[in-house]
Amino acid sequence: MADKLPILDLKRSYAAIRDEINEALERVFESQSFILGPEVRAFEEDVESYLESGTVADRTAVGCASGTDALLLALMALDVGPGDEVVTTPYSFFATASCITRLGAVPVFADIDPATCNIDLKEAAAKFTAKTKVFLPVHLFGQTVPVEEIAAFCRERGVAVVEDAAQAFGAWRRIEDENAKAANAVLRAGVMGDIGCYSFFPTKNLGACGDAGMAVAADPRVGERLRKLRVHGAGTTYLHEEVGLNSRLDAIQAAILRVKLRRLEAWNAERRVLADRYRLLFGARGLVGEHVTLPAELAGNCHIYHQYVIRAKRRDALMEFLEQRGISARVYYPLPLHLQKCFAFRGYKEGAFPESERLARESLALPVFNGLLAEEQERLADAAAEFYTR
Ligand SMILES: Cc1ncc(COP(=O)(O)O)c(C=O)c1O
């Protein structure tokens, strides 16, 4: 039997950077400085420069312990609390909504656009009330939400925009903006609103070797507040102006992420090639439309395919069939957020967000990672064709 095809194999990309990672680790060990410090600041500066390239954005980057904490810190920096509403998508990872309820605020969901799986901006706008404090779009699976289309609406209502860009570091969309620095300006995920939040969980396109995250702020004063909030709210050591978190990024993760950031553009480009190949392979086997729907990429968008998520007829049976042939596929996410037990207090019932619920029944993430081989993708497409034509 053929080797197992995993959903993700990080060993393949690690092999190419082993020496650089070892050098970076040695530098940190020699420094014996492990929490925050120059290595973390250097990584923050690397990200600030990366986000500037060809974009309209000046940002203050603040490393923290995880993507979840980045979201929590962002909402804390905007004083979100009891009585406030945050409009977001019901189709995302749990942390998108838990950061809201942890602060005593209320998540207000708006259904997704079935084409992109991202929040539908018209639905979202319709959910705004006088209590709406933040709009929290998620750039799901690595494709950006066209935040600029709702930016003015948010501004007029005094609603801040916090982007959950946990899955989209490096994704961008082309924009026409008179303030753009470059003629062909692009807006990167995480710099479209007031604060952008990234996760560097090891499976992400830019992944650490443990938990790590970052919040980037448009307003340097908000950046400063984030910096305080990540160290227990202390402006000066042991002097606390407010209660924050212990959410520091460590130097080892920062050093590793600096190495990987240098490769990111090439790695994301490789993922786009993999996505193109899936498109060709599924197309050539006549599966598209009748049996599966492939991810749609909006015009002007550079999708970075953090996940390659298709919709599949008889999804669960297909997944089992692939598993029997040693091919892993996963469901992100089987139960939308509005139906999670811990959010039952919101009173949402099944049927409240039909597109999200349908996606939960149909979505299937296929292996997409650096080093995935063409023959492995072919094997998967052949197995899918066998399943649908038996
Ligand atoms: C959309 C989304 N939001 C938030 C998070 C939380 O990030 P982390 O796992 O680094 O806490 C993740 C990552 O898992 C995510 O995918």
The ligand as an SDF file (V2000), in Angstrom:
LIG
                    3D

 16 16  0  0  0  0  0  0  0  0999 V2000
   -9.3820   31.9010   12.7150 C   0  0  0  0  0  0  0  0  0  0  0  0
   -8.5370   31.6950   13.9470 C   0  0  0  0  0  0  0  0  0  0  0  0
   -8.6500   32.5680   14.9550 N   0  0  0  0  0  0  0  0  0  0  0  0
   -7.8990   32.4510   16.0550 C   0  0  0  0  0  0  0  0  0  0  0  0
   -7.0000   31.4280   16.2130 C   0  0  0  0  0  0  0  0  0  0  0  0
   -6.2520   31.3040   17.4890 C   0  0  0  0  0  0  0  0  0  0  0  0
   -4.8780   31.2410   17.3460 O   0  0  0  0  0  0  0  0  0  0  0  0
   -3.9790   30.4220   18.3790 P   0  0  0  0  0  0  0  0  0  0  0  0
   -4.2120   28.9790   18.1570 O   0  0  0  0  0  0  0  0  0  0  0  0
   -2.5800   30.8490   18.0420 O   0  0  0  0  0  0  0  0  0  0  0  0
   -4.3630   30.8470   19.7440 O   0  0  0  0  0  0  0  0  0  0  0  0
   -6.8330   30.5060   15.1800 C   0  0  0  0  0  0  0  0  0  0  0  0
   -5.8210   29.4370   15.2450 C   0  0  0  0  0  0  0  0  0  0  0  0
   -5.9120   28.3710   15.5840 O   0  0  0  0  0  0  0  0  0  0  0  0
   -7.6410   30.6190   14.0240 C   0  0  0  0  0  0  0  0  0  0  0  0
   -7.5470   29.7480   13.0240 O   0  0  0  0  0  0  0  0  0  0  0  0
  1  2  1  0
  2  3  1  0
  2 15  2  0
  3  4  2  0
  4  5  1  0
  5  6  1  0
  5 12  2  0
  6  7  1  0
  7  8  1  0
  8  9  2  0
  8 10  1  0
  8 11  1  0
 12 13  1  0
 12 15  1  0
 13 14  2  0
 15 16  1  0
M  END
$$$$
